[in-house]
Amino acid sequence: MPLVDPVLDNRTFDDLIAELRLRIPRYAPEYTNFNESDPGMTLIDVFAWLTEQTLFQLNQVPRKNYIKFLKLLGEETSAARPSRARVTFVAAASNKDSISVARGFRISAQLNDGNPPLIFETDRGMDVIGAPLKAVGVYDGATLTAFTSANQQPGTKFHPFGLRPTADSALYLGFTPTGGNPFPAELTFFVFLPPEATAGLPHRSDTPREKPPVNLVWEYRGPSDWTRLNVFDDETLALTHEGYVRLQQPARIVPYLIDRLDPAPLFWIRARIDGQPYLAGKAPRIDMLRPNTVDVVNLSTDRNRNLGQSLGHPEDTFSLNRRPVDPASVLIQVDGSTEQWVRKEDFFASNKNDPHFVVNATAGTIQFGDGTNGQIPPAGASIIAAQFRYGGGARGNLALAGTIKDMVGSLNGIDKVYNERPAVGGSEEQSIDDIIKNGPQILRRRNRAVTAEDFASFAKEIGGVKNAIAVPLRHPDFPDVPVPGAVTVYIVPDTTERPPKASGDLIRSVGDALNQVRLLTTEVYVSGPVFTEIRVEARLEAPAYVSFDAVAKAAQQALDSLLNPQTWQFGRPLFPTDIDRELLKVENVRAIQSRNIFVNGRLQTNTFQSIPTGSGGLVYGAGHLLIVTPEEGQ
């Protein structure tokens, strides 16, 4: 049986009042006025209240001991996680040359919550194409069609090579000519797939690079013909996946007129199918293609901060004055030392001469060794934080596109910057109550995910994840066959949408986190749940004197609460009696005249048969029709 936390004194305020009153005849028999208005009763109430506060503090002793035990085992609250997004830089029409965006360039998002703006930094440097993207066209093997407006408007999906592409089908990108050279040494494009194409789809946390389904050639229009471009990286696998495409600079690009796509000569780059086309029905469909897109993270960088002087004491600790901190970003220099100080998770494997330090991300501190495990910096030496990044939290989860739009500092030649999709993955620092609640699970898993419960526990710590379950031996491509070494983690996002489908970015964020803690031989897949839509049509009876609309509204709320995918247990079947029980619990519902259940749009013919959901499945309610009539006899 599970252990129960002891309550050192379980007396309540009322118990104390009763006990004090029972003592009056013994210690003050002359006192006989027990009315609440009597000053003596008021004093009893005051002493009972003071005693109750003392008992509350006394009962915190087991809690303090629990926390001390966790600290003894080296556990600490998880630091806040930063959210991530992608932003696109748009060159000004008057610009002539390419523009360099350094790694760590800041863009802010101002929210209407009265707090300072959120700061996002670019994850890598990027050279912006100095010419705006003006025209987009698709050649499907027979016809060249303009898709400029479809590419500009998110949500207007199109096939970049046509619905039935053939050899030499191509996607054309036209850029406004400038007086200079607008193309940098490396061109960066990002291909956005439709949200529904990535929402809930399985993602392998350590996805190996697959072979593209077709041979896709990138070319630019030169003085006399099309010339091939080198492809540095293609994460999209010939535009079938969401990701980056990085190309070589066009050497001798010139303006060229394609009047079907634009009335003026443009700089043209195209992606062309060379050889066999896509298999029937496998032609890619994208939401949009954006040049000059880069990942950003909700962190801020601080540099060259003097943390103080070493006292030469063992386990010297210094504060970075910012919290939480990204441990991987911390670079420490010790004045007068030529050694490179290295961050470690702990000092267990360090000897007395190793220049090591550890970072407490939550507290925002660094600690040096004790002279036996880890070197002690010389007394009087200045400790310099050459660089560290700080920030994070659930506030960085921005649900709206176009929110990250204000550049911090100037960047000549840029007209605007914005995010096409929401920022996801941010979470708050773990609370004390949470680490106490999940203490047994944390101790079992430590820093590695081995069991199904371990994977689910790690997934729930990612910002934006409301619930999660891990199913061992489950491979998305072989759902009916146990696959040794495979684990599929199903996540439910923290959103009010029905059903709450996890976005591709959130799934990748969870997959990246699980990839850090999985065993080498484990294949981890992250996916959204398999949802079963439940629609109820029922005729209910209620007393004639009540508001039928109010009863119908209450019944609707009861079904919504029952069929909430964020609280439904994974894999639990739905029984028709579950619905009947919830409806009959509604105030003023006297009887159910009739009830039909539609499962994914189809009528459930057996009114008593359970509705299975599968090991990674959930139910959700939608479009109920509830009619309330007077009960019989009224």
TIZASE-579743 format. One line per field, with one value per residue (C-alpha): x, y, z; residue in one letter. Coordinates in steps of 0.001 Angstrom, whole numbers, padded with zeros to 6 digits. Each point is the difference from the previous one (the first is absolute). Layout:
BEGIN
c1 = (X, ...)
c2 = (Y, ...)
c3 = (Z, ...)
residuo = (A, ...)
This chain:
BEGIN
c1 = (000000, 001211, 001452, -002155, 001586, -000490, -001963, 001762, -003096, -003319, -002108, -002055, -001115, -003391, 001709, 002093, -003083, -001811, 003020, 000395, -003670, 000184, 002840, -001935, -001982, 003237, 002219, -002616, -003251, -001315, -000084, -003439, -000648, 000611, -001677, 001970, -000288, 001799, 003591, 001164, -001181, 001857, 003227, -000570, -000418, 003264, 001993, -001487, 001004, 003572, 000277, -001281, 002768, 002588, -001319, 000139, 003701, 000619, -001531, 002463, 002841, -000607, -000104, 003341, 001563, -001292, 001636, 003233, 000037, -000441, 002865, 002151, -000591, 001087, -003464, -001112, -002925, 000143, 000892, -002344, 000157, 000129, -002526, 001093, -001321, 001103, 000169, 000275, 001964, -001371, 002396, -001044, -000849, 002699, 002725, 002730, 002276, -000301, -000283, 001757, -001944, 002354, -000614, -001705, -001753, -002955, -003649, -002636, -003695, -002124, -002946, -002987, 000666, 001862, 003326, 003220, 000280, 001045, 003448, 000798, 003466, 000967, 001488, 002464, 001310, -001624, 000589, -003256, -000770, -000117, -002711, -003654, -001749, -002487, -001387, -000592, -000958, -000661, 000690, -001821, 001462, -002568, -000981, 001855, -002319, 000520, -000331, 001329, -003136, -000318, 003573, -000469, -003149, 000498, -002629, -000341, 001612, 001387, 001980, 003477, 000345, -003644, -002536, 001482, 003622, 002107, 003679, 001108, -002897, 001370, -000609, 001037, 001084, 000373, 001899, -000124, 003209, 002219, 002907, 002452, 000452, -002884, 000990, 002374, 002395, -002721, -003724, -002418, -003584, -002541, -002879, -003134, -002380, -003706, -000592, -002339, 002724, 002338, -002450, -000046, 002248, 002616, 003497, 003053, 002143, 003254, -001297, 002653, 000395, -002099, 000459, -002110, -002819, 001148, 003162, -000654, 002360, 000270, 000945, 000244, -000530, 003343, 000874, -000823, -001601, -000823, 003045, 000065, 000420, 001769, -002272, 001698, -002917, -003570, -001930, -003225, 000913, -001124, -002709, -001793, 000944, 000026, 003479, 002855, 001590, 003427, 001458, 003149, 000140, -000962, 003205, -001316, -003715, -001659, -003554, -002174, -003571, -002606, -003100, -002429, 001243, 000910, -000044, 003544, 003349, 000976, 002843, -001208, 000850, -001837, -000237, -000444, -000752, 002842, -001032, -002778, -002817, -001737, -002083, -003695, -001803, 003278, 000485, 000999, -002339, 001357, -001491, 002715, 003678, 001898, 003526, 002139, -001559, 001913, -000737, -000255, -000065, -001424, 003391, 002151, 003814, 002149, 003763, 003104, -001672, 002377, -001365, 002474, 003332, 000912, 000661, 001916, -002545, -001345, -003308, 000029, -003364, -000707, -003296, -000630, -002720, -002374, -002239, -000774, 003151, 000650, 002876, 001430, 000558, 002125, 003657, 002197, 003412, 002252, 002204, 003665, -000735, 000805, -002074, -003360, -002539, -002457, -003600, -000876, -003191, 001756, 003479, -000126, 002532, 002118, 003444, 001662, 001640, -003031, -001254, -003673, -003123, -003678, -003030, -003236, -002379, -002926, 001929, 002197, 003264, 003331, 002084, 003656, 001631, 001267, 003638, -000521, -002719, 000550, 002552, -000420, 000615, 002962, -000871, -000530, -000617, -002932, -002735, -001377, -003127, 001177, -003443, -003251, -003618, -003002, -003767, -002812, -003429, -003549, -000531, 002104, -002589, -001563, -003136, -000241, 002107, 001569, 000630, 003813, 000507, 002075, 003737, 002168, 002625, 000324, 000461, 000296, -001857, -002647, -003603, -001578, 000372, -002792, -000816, -002259, -000901, -000507, 002891, -000143, 001920, 000351, -000733, 000316, 002475, -001185, -001815, 000825, -003438, 000592, 003408, -001437, -002932, 002225, 002902, -000393, -000143, 003043, 001983, -000926, 000896, 002886, 001466, -000928, -003272, -000255, -003591, -003181, -000720, 003416, -000723, -003438, 001453, 002650, -002556, -002324, 002807, 000078, -001878, -003308, -000553, -003098, 000159, 002094, 000241, 002714, -000904, 002876, 000536, -002136, 001340, -002162, 000626, -000923, -002765, -001218, 003414, 002161, 003363, 002814, 001851, -002761, -001931, -002732, -000797, -003435, -000359, -003010, 000713, -001191, -002523, -003732, -000412, -002240, 001643, 003283, 002410, 003693, 001825, 002989, 002248, -001194, 000450, 003546, 000718, -001050, 001925, 003183, -000322, -000608, 002939, 002273, -001195, -000803, 002191, 002201, -001950, -003469, -001948, -002261, -002935, -002108, -003517, -003341, -002750, -002494, -003225, -003491, -002769, -003108, -003240, -003068, -003608, -002373, -003505, -000217, -002945, -000148, -002688, -002227, 000761, 003781, 001834, 000519, 002802, 001843, -000364, 001259, 002976, 000849, -000263, 002287, 002580, -000234, 000760, 002855, 001498, -000385, 001382, 002933, 003097, 002299, -001431, -001072, 002204, 002035, -001432, -003083, -003074, -003176, -003099, -003456, -000926, 002706, -002005, -003308, 001457, 001309, -003290, -002048, 002292, -000996, -002351, -003693, 000610, -002646, 000406, 001572, -002686, 002459, 003715, 002137, 003803, 001926, 003599, 002087, -003224, -001514, -002957, 000828, -002611, 000606, -001034, 001739, 003279, 003161, 001930, 003720, 002683, 003257, 003117, 000836, -003550, -002262, -003600, -001343, -003528, -001290, -003329, -002369, -003737, -001958, -003755, -001813, -003743, -002465, 000012, -002944, -003035, 000526)
c2 = (000000, 003541, 001977, 002786, 003258, 000364, 002894, 000894, 001665, -000337, 002273, 002570, 003456, -001379, -002795, 002563, 002114, -003058, -001068, 003463, 000162, -003401, 001281, 003017, -001883, -001465, 003099, 002790, -001458, 003511, 000816, -000907, 002332, -002072, 002404, 000869, 003721, -000386, 001404, -003243, -001976, 002478, -000719, -003732, 000569, 001991, -002643, -002759, 001924, 000534, -003666, -001044, 002041, -001673, -003446, 000878, 000869, -003163, -002134, 001470, -001955, -003184, 002175, 001604, -003409, -001260, 002929, -000567, -003633, 001050, 002486, -002706, -002105, 002887, 000843, 003529, 001685, 000072, 003386, 001909, -001031, 002577, 000007, -000175, 001425, 000883, 003549, 001272, 003098, 002018, 002235, 003543, 000747, 002706, -002395, -001023, -002525, -003003, 000656, -001929, -000967, -001085, -002926, 001363, 002883, 001083, 000336, 000864, -000687, 002478, -001580, 001789, -001273, 002996, -001856, 000808, -001271, -003574, -000325, -002619, -000607, -001638, -003464, 000403, 002664, 000513, 002108, 001512, 000071, 003725, -000237, -000556, -003138, 001398, -002922, -003734, -002318, -003715, -001951, -003338, -001414, 001673, 003407, 002776, 001556, 002901, -000880, 003248, 000827, -003582, 000091, 003402, -000952, -002609, -002718, 000099, -003324, -000932, -002730, 001377, -002313, -000418, -002586, -002617, 001032, -001397, 000119, 003651, 001304, 002999, 002601, 003524, 002753, 003527, 002751, 003743, 001114, 002449, 002193, -002191, -003689, -001004, -003675, -001018, -002950, -002223, 000315, -001101, -001101, -001592, -002158, 000109, -002923, 000477, -000180, -002957, -001843, 000079, 000149, -003275, -001826, -002316, 001410, -002076, 001765, -001067, 000110, -001276, 001816, -001855, -000140, 002585, -001554, 001863, 001597, 003717, 002431, 003677, 002404, 003717, 001869, 001227, 002067, -002807, -002945, -001602, -000845, -002512, 001100, -002043, -001094, 000283, -001476, -001123, -000902, -000126, -003158, 001530, 002159, -002954, 001021, 003282, 001435, 002070, 000027, 001645, 000730, 001352, 003609, 000487, 001056, 001847, 000507, 002577, 001393, -002137, 000486, -002725, 001959, -002690, 000537, 003707, 002824, 001159, -001827, -001637, -001995, -003606, -003092, -003272, -003527, -002551, -003740, -001732, -003497, -002097, 002043, -000653, -003129, 000356, 001766, 000977, 003439, 002463, 002747, 002968, 002946, 002491, 000397, 002804, 001224, 001432, -002013, -000943, -001656, 002237, -000895, 001898, 000696, 003090, 000049, 001780, 000380, 000932, 000241, 000170, -002383, 000929, -001202, -003481, -000454, -003182, -001946, -003452, -000021, 003738, 001057, 003066, 001442, 000950, 002424, -001461, -002999, -002478, -000646, -002160, -002161, -000851, 003703, 000814, 000857, 000797, 001657, 000270, 003083, -000913, -003607, -001264, -003153, -000539, -000513, -002728, -000426, -003390, -001501, -000809, -000434, -003775, -000737, 003143, -000055, 002817, 001537, -000010, 003530, -000940, 001801, -000902, 002163, 000143, 001106, 000654, 002100, 001654, -000850, -001668, -002045, -001045, -003099, -000682, -000705, -003757, -000230, 002975, 002827, 003046, 003324, 001941, 002397, 003534, -001060, 001687, -002346, 001163, -001334, 000458, -001028, -001509, -000074, 000360, 000024, -002366, -000698, -000706, 003688, -000559, -002356, 002399, -001362, 002691, 000417, 003395, 000694, -000160, 003057, 002724, 000016, 000918, 002178, 001110, -002201, 002037, -001297, -001985, 001081, -002273, -003227, -002289, -003557, -002049, -002576, 000035, -000267, -003266, -002034, 002498, -001065, 001505, -001040, -003123, 000761, -001495, -001628, -001597, -001471, -001366, -001537, -001508, -000801, -003804, 000123, 002308, -002332, -003020, 001550, 002301, 001455, -002881, -001182, -003793, -000908, 001266, 002075, 001664, 001141, 001333, 001832, 001759, 000910, 001644, 002357, 001621, 003277, -000286, -003689, -000629, -003780, -002833, -003778, -002285, -003307, -002499, -002251, 002371, 001073, 002465, -001862, -003384, 000758, -003592, -001633, 000245, 001486, -000548, 003189, 002325, 002392, 002378, 002974, 001552, 003608, 002247, 003731, 002581, 001666, 000645, -001365, -003018, -002338, 001332, -000987, 000367, 002185, -001300, 002461, -001218, -003640, 000726, 001886, -003017, -002336, 002038, -000062, -003775, -000592, 001324, -002542, -003138, -003087, -000442, -003054, 001559, 001469, 002717, 001333, 002953, 000371, 001582, -002317, -001816, 001887, -001489, 002539, -000540, 001790, -000529, 000605, -000357, 000961, 000785, 000508, 002808, 001611, 002379, 002943, 000120, 001656, -002666, 002006, 000174, -003772, -000628, 002290, -001808, -003364, 001268, 001085, -003393, -001806, 002383, -000695, -003765, -000089, 002314, -001475, 001815, -001890, -003261, -002961, -001252, -003215, 000004, -001145, 002035, -001779, 001316, -000220, 002611, 002457, -001015, 000429, 003507, 001122, -001299, 001814, 003346, 001968, -000255, -002818, -002556, -002555, -000759, -000659, -000942, 000119, -000597, -000019, 000784, -001228, 001862, 000954, -003488, -001055, -002516, -002683, -001999, 002453, -001996, -000903, 001707, 002284, -000918, 002684, -001995, 000302, 003487, 001167, 002626, 001099, 003491, 001357, 002164, 001221, -001512, 000442, 000059, 000595, 000494, -000676, -000003, -003208, -002273, 000786, 003786)
c3 = (000000, -000669, 002879, 001402, 001180, 003756, 001428, 003260, 001408, -001823, 002223, -001885, 001121, 001073, 001941, 001884, 000831, 001335, 002062, 001537, 000914, 001707, 002169, 001289, 002740, 001360, 000036, 000277, 001414, 000780, -003728, -001366, -003002, -003139, -002431, -003153, 000815, 003326, 000113, 001608, -003030, -002205, 001902, -000467, -003745, -000114, 001886, -002196, -003127, 001283, 000919, -003426, -001652, 002212, -000898, -003697, 000298, 002024, -002744, -002510, 001644, -002084, -003131, 000910, 000662, -003366, -001773, 001925, -001118, -003630, 000356, 001575, -003110, -002216, -001317, -000743, -001671, -003785, -001415, -002262, -003654, -002781, -002811, -003643, -003234, -003526, -001278, -003558, -000995, -002919, -001927, -000822, -003626, -000090, 001169, -002449, 001720, 002300, 003742, 002772, 003123, 002764, 002305, 003102, -001766, 002137, -000949, 002591, 000464, 001945, 001792, 001517, 003515, 001437, 000137, -001897, -003578, -000640, -001561, -002637, -001449, -003270, 000441, -002865, -002318, -003384, -003093, -001225, -003729, -000665, -002651, 001007, -001270, -002530, -002027, 000410, -002824, -000515, -003178, 000167, -003230, -002252, 001353, 001827, 002601, 002425, 003693, 001440, 002001, 001259, 001299, 001624, 001910, 002774, -000119, -003803, -000789, -003408, -001759, -000833, -003025, -000890, 001045, -002360, -000534, -002817, -000844, -000284, 002110, 001863, 002698, -001072, 002424, -001361, 001862, -000702, -001783, 001881, -000969, 001914, 000788, 002301, 000323, 002821, 000000, 001500, -000742, 002716, -000681, 002329, -001214, 002164, -000363, 000777, 003773, -000425, -001912, 003000, 002923, 001848, -002470, 001501, 000271, 000796, 002584, -001692, -003570, -002398, -003303, -002550, -003739, -001897, -002063, -003147, -001303, 000476, -001768, 000980, -002780, -000762, -003259, -001348, -003093, -002434, 001792, 003329, 002137, 002820, 003640, 002653, 002849, 003393, 001933, -000723, 003135, -002023, -001971, -003306, 001632, 001616, 003560, 001866, 000317, -001404, -003436, -000276, -003430, -001553, -001223, -003670, -001769, -003080, 000503, -002267, -000263, -002254, -001213, 000642, -000915, 001168, 003549, 000078, -002553, 000913, -000239, 003306, 001500, -000299, 002059, -000482, 001404, -002785, 000040, -001823, -001072, 001504, 001643, 003308, 000351, -000818, 002819, 001728, -001546, 002749, 001135, 001916, 001857, -000978, -000744, 001694, -000683, 002822, 002832, 003158, 003359, 003065, 003687, 002982, 001594, 000513, -000075, 002588, -000459, 001988, 003395, 002982, 002615, 002732, 001340, 001121, 003706, -000644, 002027, -000914, -001887, -000688, -001447, -002139, -001168, -003616, 001161, -002588, 000193, -001361, -002031, -003042, 001353, -003423, -000752, 003065, -000728, 003020, 000093, 003050, -000018, -000357, -000972, -003476, 000481, -001677, 002770, -000906, 001146, 001505, 001344, 003297, 001503, 000520, -002762, 000523, 001616, 001902, -003093, -002307, -000806, 000294, 001172, 000270, -000723, 001972, -002744, 002320, 002543, -002648, 001778, -000796, 002416, -000058, 001459, 003510, -000861, 000037, -002613, -002247, 000112, 002258, -001801, 001475, 002813, -001299, -003593, -001724, -001187, -003359, -001697, -003580, -001239, 001221, -001151, 002255, -000284, -000841, 001421, -001134, -000800, -003105, -001492, -002486, -001624, -002689, -003111, -000634, 003699, -000119, -002166, 001691, -000694, 002992, -001620, -003597, -003033, -003168, -003029, 001907, -000487, 002619, 001960, 001206, 001073, -002281, 002648, 003811, 002451, 001981, 002572, 002856, 003573, 003463, 002654, 001769, 003230, 003384, 000136, -003389, 000867, 003266, -001862, -002694, 002326, -000198, -003806, -000150, 002238, -002099, -003329, 001019, -003228, -002299, -001522, 000136, 000860, -001604, 003097, -000364, -003546, 000935, 003008, -002091, -002698, 002545, 001037, -003445, -000215, -001818, 000838, 002111, 000138, -001404, -000095, -001326, -001652, -000133, -003035, -002095, -003403, -002004, -003263, 001529, 002522, 000276, 000400, 003155, -001027, 002526, 000868, -001243, 002242, -001129, 002231, -000520, 001157, 000547, -000403, 002498, -002290, -000102, -003525, -000522, -000631, 001423, -002798, 000768, -002514, -001894, 001855, 003413, -001024, -001181, 003231, 002090, -002309, 000376, 003798, 000106, -002313, 002761, 002566, -002024, -000045, -003040, -001200, 000424, -002904, 001369, -002014, 001092, -001313, 000661, 001274, -002206, 000658, -000055, -000577, 002112, -000821, 002153, -001034, 002923, 001055, 003710, 002350, 002557, 002189, -001945, 002315, -000711, -002882, -002646, -001588, 003329, 000474, -003531, 000638, 003249, -001764, -002762, 002596, 001717, -003284, -000784, 003406, -000424, -003548, 000665, -001720, 002421, 002970, -001654, 000837, -002959, -001425, 002232, -001948, 000104, 001254, -000970, 003656, 000697, -002073, 001598, 003482, -000743, -001523, 002913, 002456, -001540, 002219, -001037, -002516, 000926, -002763, -003383, -002608, -002753, -000603, -003094, -000111, -003182, -000135, -002571, -001752, -000041, 002139, 002725, -000693, 003184, 002690, 002755, -001725, 001236, -002348, -000058, -000352, -000229, 002152, -001294, -000556, 001524, -000467, -000510, -000239, -002829, -001355, 002569, -000574, 003265, 000078, 003311, 000278, 002942, 001969, -000466, 002035, 000005)
residuo = (M, P, L, V, D, P, V, L, D, N, R, T, F, D, D, L, I, A, E, L, R, L, R, I, P, R, Y, A, P, E, Y, T, N, F, N, E, S, D, P, G, M, T, L, I, D, V, F, A, W, L, T, E, Q, T, L, F, Q, L, N, Q, V, P, R, K, N, Y, I, K, F, L, K, L, L, G, E, E, T, S, A, A, R, P, S, R, A, R, V, T, F, V, A, A, A, S, N, K, D, S, I, S, V, A, R, G, F, R, I, S, A, Q, L, N, D, G, N, P, P, L, I, F, E, T, D, R, G, M, D, V, I, G, A, P, L, K, A, V, G, V, Y, D, G, A, T, L, T, A, F, T, S, A, N, Q, Q, P, G, T, K, F, H, P, F, G, L, R, P, T, A, D, S, A, L, Y, L, G, F, T, P, T, G, G, N, P, F, P, A, E, L, T, F, F, V, F, L, P, P, E, A, T, A, G, L, P, H, R, S, D, T, P, R, E, K, P, P, V, N, L, V, W, E, Y, R, G, P, S, D, W, T, R, L, N, V, F, D, D, E, T, L, A, L, T, H, E, G, Y, V, R, L, Q, Q, P, A, R, I, V, P, Y, L, I, D, R, L, D, P, A, P, L, F, W, I, R, A, R, I, D, G, Q, P, Y, L, A, G, K, A, P, R, I, D, M, L, R, P, N, T, V, D, V, V, N, L, S, T, D, R, N, R, N, L, G, Q, S, L, G, H, P, E, D, T, F, S, L, N, R, R, P, V, D, P, A, S, V, L, I, Q, V, D, G, S, T, E, Q, W, V, R, K, E, D, F, F, A, S, N, K, N, D, P, H, F, V, V, N, A, T, A, G, T, I, Q, F, G, D, G, T, N, G, Q, I, P, P, A, G, A, S, I, I, A, A, Q, F, R, Y, G, G, G, A, R, G, N, L, A, L, A, G, T, I, K, D, M, V, G, S, L, N, G, I, D, K, V, Y, N, E, R, P, A, V, G, G, S, E, E, Q, S, I, D, D, I, I, K, N, G, P, Q, I, L, R, R, R, N, R, A, V, T, A, E, D, F, A, S, F, A, K, E, I, G, G, V, K, N, A, I, A, V, P, L, R, H, P, D, F, P, D, V, P, V, P, G, A, V, T, V, Y, I, V, P, D, T, T, E, R, P, P, K, A, S, G, D, L, I, R, S, V, G, D, A, L, N, Q, V, R, L, L, T, T, E, V, Y, V, S, G, P, V, F, T, E, I, R, V, E, A, R, L, E, A, P, A, Y, V, S, F, D, A, V, A, K, A, A, Q, Q, A, L, D, S, L, L, N, P, Q, T, W, Q, F, G, R, P, L, F, P, T, D, I, D, R, E, L, L, K, V, E, N, V, R, A, I, Q, S, R, N, I, F, V, N, G, R, L, Q, T, N, T, F, Q, S, I, P, T, G, S, G, G, L, V, Y, G, A, G, H, L, L, I, V, T, P, E, E, G, Q)
